[in-house]
């Protein structure tokens, strides 16, 4: 993959945040800055900066494309976790069938469950193909214990939905990446303005105010952003259908707009969990109960906030 290079220190998702922090620094120190360069630091200049922030934000986090990707990823995860129960039911038929061409333990159900647990969507394609091959090779034996062609068709359709959903997810992710790549010169153009502001701020405060100097120093801004992530949480309580807390629930959050590994936590005896150190993004949250039932939730992490996402298991 082609490396996207920006002209400042930071990650591409941090660019709008860096830009916003810089605007805030200009507004807070407008008197000093306009005293240094009165023709540059004007209300019109601030308006231009704010307009630039909108442009940069829409390139890095395009609203429509991001919303589409969130929905695609959520639906994909719903289809994936549904396989857990499908494999449980299939196992009931396989364990009773006679004259199978492979041992029940080699039919492939466990491998599918393992891929579901880790949300290895790409790996599911191969494991599901193995299961379907074994079903086809043993259909007569399975039908003898009440497995039906409709059940097999439903599994085929689920496999296709997952394959298509994964392909669409990858396509949307590529579109987001291409949007940045195709507009990197525009982004760097705005960042050149930001760097100019930092230069002015350093000229003013290097010798006079070490605190204000940090607002105009790239490394200090990055430290502030990443420190904020330490205080950006999704947390909540998991209860059963009776409202009683459920401990040892595996809670996994992955960014819905990227193919990145996420954060994992487990609920304590009071059913409470915390997912710490998050970026301000949308996350798909999967809950794996002690019973092995799985559920999918959706939440937006917000900078320096604890977003509460409680879950009560349906009856």
Secondary structure, 3 states (H helix, E strand, C coil): CCCCCCCCCCCHHHHHHHHHHHHHHHHHCHHHHHHHCCCCCCHHHHHHHHHHHHHHHHHHCCHHHHHHHHHHHHHHHHHHHHHHHHHHHHHHHHHHCCCCCCCHHHCCHHHHHHHHHCCCHHHHHHHHHHHHHHHHHCHHHHHCCCCCHHHHHHHHHHHHHHHHHHHHHHHHHHHHHHHHHHCHHHHHHHHHHHHHHHHHHHHHHCCCCHHHHHCCCHHHHHHHHHHHHHCCEEEEEEECCCCCECCCCEEEEEECCCCCCCEEEECCCCCEEEECCCCCCEEEEEEECCCCCEEEEEEECCCCCEEECCEECCC
